[in-house]
Amino acid sequence: MIAESNSNIAWHRAQLKKNREALKALEIARFRIGDMVGSGGETQKTIARLKRKIAESERCIAAHERQTRRPVATDRQSLASVSWSSWNTRAVGRR
C-alpha cells in the first residue's frame, strides 16, 4: 500500500479497517451465540455506532479521492470531460 501523505486520511483508513474488523467480530459472535438476554440492546447500539463510524470514514476517504485522483482513462473523450483548471500540483499538498 502506498504511504498516505494526508495524515487525516491515513487515520480514517486505519479506523475504517479497525471498525470493519470489530463489526465483523460482533456480528459473528451474535450469529454464533445470539443476543444475550440481559444485554438491553447494547449489542445493537454498538453495531449501529460502528456502522456510523464506518460510513463517516468512507465519506471522508471518498471526498479526498474525488479531490486528488486524476482520471485513469486516457481516451480523448474522458480527458475532454475533466475540468483541468482545478489541477495544481503545488496546491494539493496544502489542503
LOMI-302391 format. One record per residue (C-alpha): residue in one letter; residue number from 1; x negated, y, z negated. Coordinates in pm, whole numbers. Each point is the difference from the previous one (the first is absolute). Layout:
! residues N
+-----+-----+--------+--------+--------+
| res |   n |      X |      Y |      Z |
+-----+-----+--------+--------+--------+
|   A | NUM |      X |      Y |      Z |
...
+-----+-----+--------+--------+--------+
END
This chain:
! residues 95
+-----+-----+--------+--------+--------+
| res |   n |      X |      Y |      Z |
+-----+-----+--------+--------+--------+
|   M |   1 |      0 |      0 |      0 |
|   I |   2 |   -123 |    349 |     82 |
|   A |   3 |    -92 |    225 |   -292 |
|   E |   4 |    268 |    260 |    -61 |
|   S |   5 |   -111 |    363 |     19 |
|   N |   6 |    311 |    127 |   -181 |
|   S |   7 |     -7 |   -113 |   -365 |
|   N |   8 |    375 |     56 |    -44 |
|   I |   9 |     79 |   -235 |    288 |
|   A |  10 |   -254 |   -253 |   -129 |
|   W |  11 |    173 |     11 |   -339 |
|   H |  12 |    341 |    -55 |    164 |
|   R |  13 |   -137 |   -295 |    198 |
|   A |  14 |   -135 |   -158 |   -319 |
|   Q |  15 |    327 |     65 |   -185 |
|   L |  16 |    197 |   -145 |    289 |
|   K |  17 |   -201 |   -322 |    -13 |
|   K |  18 |     25 |    -22 |   -381 |
|   N |  19 |    375 |     72 |     -9 |
|   R |  20 |     77 |   -247 |    279 |
|   E |  21 |   -189 |   -273 |   -187 |
|   A |  22 |    183 |     83 |   -326 |
|   L |  23 |    337 |     -1 |    178 |
|   K |  24 |    -77 |   -333 |    162 |
|   A |  25 |   -101 |   -152 |   -334 |
|   L |  26 |    317 |    129 |   -168 |
|   E |  27 |    225 |   -131 |    274 |
|   I |  28 |   -171 |   -340 |     -3 |
|   A |  29 |     33 |    -22 |   -378 |
|   R |  30 |    365 |    105 |     18 |
|   F |  31 |     65 |   -263 |    266 |
|   R |  32 |   -177 |   -276 |   -194 |
|   I |  33 |    137 |     60 |   -347 |
|   G |  34 |    291 |    234 |     69 |
|   D |  35 |     87 |    319 |   -185 |
|   M |  36 |    -47 |    -24 |   -371 |
|   V |  37 |    331 |     10 |   -184 |
|   G |  38 |   -107 |    266 |   -249 |
|   S |  39 |   -204 |    214 |    240 |
|   G |  40 |    271 |    265 |     27 |
|   G |  41 |    -74 |     62 |    367 |
|   E |  42 |   -363 |     98 |    -61 |
|   T |  43 |   -114 |   -223 |    284 |
|   Q |  44 |    238 |    175 |    239 |
|   K |  45 |   -118 |    342 |   -120 |
|   T |  46 |   -363 |   -100 |     44 |
|   I |  47 |     66 |   -133 |    351 |
|   A |  48 |    186 |    320 |     94 |
|   R |  49 |   -286 |    214 |   -139 |
|   L |  50 |   -260 |   -198 |    196 |
|   K |  51 |    204 |     29 |    320 |
|   R |  52 |     24 |    379 |    -49 |
|   K |  53 |   -377 |     25 |    -51 |
|   I |  54 |    -64 |   -214 |    308 |
|   A |  55 |    230 |    216 |    213 |
|   E |  56 |   -168 |    319 |   -125 |
|   S |  57 |   -348 |   -131 |     84 |
|   E |  58 |    117 |   -119 |    342 |
|   R |  59 |    145 |    346 |     74 |
|   C |  60 |   -324 |    175 |   -100 |
|   I |  61 |   -214 |   -235 |    208 |
|   A |  62 |    233 |     27 |    302 |
|   A |  63 |     -3 |    381 |    -17 |
|   H |  64 |   -381 |      0 |    -18 |
|   E |  65 |    -29 |   -238 |    296 |
|   R |  66 |    238 |    210 |    210 |
|   Q |  67 |   -219 |    305 |    -65 |
|   T |  68 |   -339 |   -160 |     56 |
|   R |  69 |     45 |   -281 |    253 |
|   R |  70 |    -83 |     68 |    360 |
|   P |  71 |    203 |   -168 |    272 |
|   V |  72 |   -118 |   -352 |     78 |
|   A |  73 |    129 |    -21 |    355 |
|   T |  74 |   -210 |    165 |    268 |
|   D |  75 |    244 |     -1 |    287 |
|   R |  76 |     81 |    339 |    147 |
|   Q |  77 |    362 |     11 |   -112 |
|   S |  78 |    -82 |    -76 |   -366 |
|   L |  79 |   -276 |    256 |    -12 |
|   A |  80 |    217 |    265 |    168 |
|   S |  81 |    269 |    -30 |   -268 |
|   V |  82 |   -239 |     71 |   -289 |
|   S |  83 |    -34 |    350 |   -143 |
|   W |  84 |   -375 |     44 |     16 |
|   S |  85 |      8 |    348 |   -151 |
|   S |  86 |     27 |   -156 |   -347 |
|   W |  87 |   -326 |   -197 |     34 |
|   N |  88 |   -286 |    182 |   -162 |
|   T |  89 |   -265 |   -236 |   -133 |
|   R |  90 |   -137 |    251 |   -246 |
|   A |  91 |    340 |     74 |   -158 |
|   V |  92 |     90 |   -367 |    -58 |
|   G |  93 |   -241 |    -34 |   -292 |
|   R |  94 |    132 |    313 |   -175 |
|   R |  95 |    363 |   -113 |    -29 |
+-----+-----+--------+--------+--------+
END
